[in-house]
Amino acid sequence: MIEGVQITKLNKIDDDRGSILTMLRSDSKVFESFGEIYFSTIFNKAIKAWHLHKKAILNYACIKGKVKLVLFDDRKNSISFGEYDQFILTPDDFFLITIPPFLWNGFIGLNESESIVANCISIPHDEDEMIRKRYDDKYFKYNWENK
């Protein structure tokens, strides 16, 4: 696994009326600070990549559908420098993935209908602290269609 990334199994309670999905609590070992919570929707086979945060810690959980999250570590001093990692996010296997600053990330929708990823980010959204590249940027050696 890429250095600094943390996986936290989450609680999901189902009954005949629906589900309760607990995402992040202030007493969790991965909680740093609260910036904002937002939801990113993605359609089947759509790709939202690549982006990197210089300050923010991301806390992703998929609350509807299924997505593949891909991480790339180009931090020169990291023990996982140059590595890619991928995770399938779905409420059927409900977990939180905590992503530290300076890791490239993106995701692709895998569900026939729209999927929803929740992010509890450690600071309010600030476009100036982000770097964005297209999913097909030559810098990345990742083929979204074959993995």
Sequence and secondary structure as in RCSB ss.txt:
>XXXX:A:sequence
MIEGVQITKLNKIDDDRGSILTMLRSDSKVFESFGEIYFSTIFNKAIKAWHLHKKAILNYACIKGKVKLVLFDDR
KNSISFGEYDQFILTPDDFFLITIPPFLWNGFIGLNESESIVANCISIPHDEDEMIRKRYDDKYFKYNWENK
>XXXX:A:secstr
  TT EEEE  EEEETTEEEE    TTSTT     EEEEEEE BT EEEEEEESS  EEEEEEES EEEEEE   
TT TTTT EEEEEEBTTB EEEEE TT EEEEEE SSS EEEEEEESS   GGGEEE  TT TT    TTT 
